Amino acid sequence: MNYMSTTESVLDHHLATFGEGDLDGLMSDYADDAVFVSADGVLEGHEAIREMYADLLPEFDDPAVEFSLDGQVVVDDYAYIVWHAETPENVYEFASDTFVVRDGEIVAQTLAAKVSPK
C-alpha cells in the first residue's frame, strides 16, 4: 500500500470538505474511534468531533473569510499543515494540525492555534 498517496488523498479530501462546509464529508474522513487533541481538551469519537465541527464550520462559511494554507508535509501515515485565517469573528494568526491516517481514515488529529477574537 502506498501510504503517502492514501494520506495525501485523505488530507486533500479533508481540506476540500472543510472549505465547502461539508460536515458529512468531513466526518467521512474520521475513524469511528478517532481522537482530536487541542488546547481545549480531547474529543473522542465521531459524535464529539462532529459537534466541534458543527460549531466551527459556520464561522468559516462566510465570503469574507480569508484562509491560507502556508505549508503541508506528508510522510507515510502522518500529515502536517500550517495555516492562518481571518473570519468575521476571529483572527487565526498561526495554526497547525497534525493528522495520523490509518487504513484511509484519520485516527488522530492535533490542533495548535493562536486565535484572537475580533
Secondary structure as GFF3:
##gff-version 3
##sequence-region A 1 118
A	DSSP	alpha_helix	3	20	.	.	.	ID=ss1
A	DSSP	alpha_helix	23	27	.	.	.	ID=ss2
A	DSSP	beta_strand	30	38	.	.	.	ID=ss3
A	DSSP	beta_strand	41	44	.	.	.	ID=ss4
A	DSSP	alpha_helix	45	60	.	.	.	ID=ss5
A	DSSP	beta_strand	66	75	.	.	.	ID=ss6
A	DSSP	beta_strand	78	86	.	.	.	ID=ss7
A	DSSP	beta_strand	90	102	.	.	.	ID=ss8
A	DSSP	beta_strand	105	117	.	.	.	ID=ss9
###
